[in-house]
Amino acid sequence: MTRYTFRKNIFPLGMSLILFIGCCITSCRQGRDQENAADRSAFKAPVTKPLQLTEAQEIEWEVIPADSVPSPLTYTLDVETLPTRPFIRNDFKPLKAPMKEYALNFEEIPVNALKFDTIPIGQAGLKTAILRQPKVTKMEIPRLVPGTNNGILQLSQG
């Protein structure tokens, strides 16, 4: 068992080392000259030119009188009226009153027969596909995500 695990862990490391060395060896062989250059005079040094700015233009500011600007909306904030207890998301708080119950009579629900022959299909082109069996995983107990505040719950490992 230990030998299999050792080989399983060493194999990707060995393969990546061989690939790295192979890439280094093949990338260093660039002794050939430029293929498209007929002569060396085709590559001339760039010519530097001094920067020239355009003539200065005067900016005309539009002056708006202060009495024509509407005053901003202001709202008063009373800090004393804000709630003082913190909001905790996953804390259980009982209801103030029991929930109301309503009777649901399944016999009175209207049932209409669905006739598939009368549905206009048109250009839809129906296809049938076989679905795979669903992967059923066991859900763990919800818990807080480590390193976060108490507002985020983790439902499973995946």
C-alpha positions in Angstrom: 0.0 0.0 0.0 2.8 2.4 0.9 4.7 1.6 -2.3 1.7 2.3 -4.5 1.1 5.7 -2.8 4.8 6.6 -3.2 4.8 5.8 -7.0 1.5 7.6 -7.4 3.0 10.8 -5.8 6.4 10.6 -7.6 5.1 9.9 -11.1 3.6 13.4 -11.8 6.7 15.1 -10.3 9.1 13.0 -12.5 7.1 13.6 -15.7 6.9 17.3 -15.1 10.7 17.4 -14.4 11.4 15.6 -17.7 9.0 17.9 -19.6 10.7 21.0 -18.1 14.2 19.8 -19.0 13.0 18.9 -22.5 11.5 22.3 -23.0 14.7 24.0 -21.8 16.9 22.0 -24.2 14.7 22.6 -27.3 14.2 26.3 -26.6 17.9 27.1 -26.4 18.7 26.1 -30.0 18.1 29.4 -31.8 21.4 29.8 -33.7 19.8 30.6 -37.0 19.4 34.1 -38.4 16.2 36.0 -39.2 14.4 34.1 -42.0 12.6 37.1 -43.7 15.5 39.5 -43.6 17.4 39.7 -47.0 20.0 42.0 -45.6 20.8 43.8 -42.4 19.9 47.2 -43.8 16.2 46.2 -43.7 16.1 46.8 -40.0 16.8 50.5 -39.4 17.1 52.2 -36.1 14.0 54.3 -35.2 14.3 58.1 -35.7 13.5 60.2 -32.6 11.5 63.3 -33.1 10.8 66.0 -30.5 7.3 66.3 -29.0 5.4 69.3 -30.3 2.2 70.5 -28.6 -0.6 72.4 -30.3 -1.2 76.1 -29.6 -2.8 76.9 -26.3 -6.6 77.6 -26.5 -8.5 79.6 -23.9 -11.2 77.7 -22.0 -14.6 79.5 -21.7 -16.2 78.7 -18.4 -20.0 78.8 -18.2 -20.9 80.7 -15.0 -24.2 79.7 -13.4 -25.7 82.0 -10.7 -25.9 80.4 -7.3 -29.6 81.2 -6.9 -30.5 79.1 -9.9 -29.0 75.9 -8.5 -31.6 73.9 -6.6 -30.7 73.0 -3.0 -29.8 69.4 -2.4 -32.2 67.1 -0.5 -31.2 66.5 3.1 -32.5 63.8 5.4 -32.1 63.6 9.1 -30.5 60.5 10.6 -31.2 59.9 14.3 -28.6 57.4 15.5 -30.5 56.8 18.7 -33.4 55.3 16.8 -31.3 52.6 15.1 -31.6 49.1 16.5 -28.9 48.3 19.0 -28.8 44.6 18.9 -26.8 42.9 16.1 -28.4 40.9 13.3 -27.4 37.2 13.5 -28.5 35.2 10.5 -28.4 31.6 11.9 -29.8 32.4 15.3 -33.1 30.7 16.2 -35.9 33.1 17.1 -39.3 31.7 18.0 -42.4 33.1 16.3 -44.5 35.6 18.2 -47.7 33.8 17.3 -48.4 30.3 15.9 -48.8 30.0 12.1 -52.2 29.9 10.6 -53.4 26.6 9.2 -55.6 26.3 6.1 -57.4 23.2 4.9 -56.5 22.1 1.4 -59.1 20.0 -0.3 -57.6 18.1 -3.1 -61.0 16.9 -4.4 -62.0 20.5 -5.3 -58.9 21.2 -7.5 -60.0 21.4 -11.1 -58.4 18.7 -13.3 -58.3 19.3 -17.1 -57.3 16.5 -19.4 -54.2 17.4 -21.4 -54.5 16.3 -25.0 -51.1 16.1 -26.6 -52.5 15.7 -30.1 -53.9 19.2 -30.1 -50.7 21.0 -29.0 -49.1 22.8 -32.0 -45.5 21.7 -32.3 -44.5 23.6 -35.5 -40.8 23.9 -36.2 -39.7 22.9 -32.7 -38.3 19.5 -33.6 -38.6 17.4 -30.5 -35.7 15.2 -29.4 -35.6 12.5 -26.8 -32.5 12.1 -24.6 -31.8 9.4 -22.0 -30.6 11.0 -18.7 -27.9 9.4 -16.6 -28.7 8.1 -13.2 -28.4 11.0 -10.7 -25.4 11.0 -8.4 -26.7 10.8 -4.8 -24.5 12.3 -2.2 -25.0 12.5 1.5 -25.5 16.0 2.8 -23.6 17.1 5.9 -24.9 19.2 8.7 -24.7 22.9 7.7 -21.9 24.7 9.5 -20.2 28.0 9.4 -17.5 28.5 6.8 -14.1 28.9 8.6 -12.6 32.4 8.5 -15.9 34.2 7.8 -18.6 35.9 9.8 -21.6 33.9 10.9 -23.7 34.9 7.9 -22.4 32.2 5.5 -23.2 28.5 6.0 -21.4 25.6 4.3 -23.8 22.8 3.3 -21.2 20.1 2.2 -17.6 19.6 1.4 -18.0 19.9 -2.4 
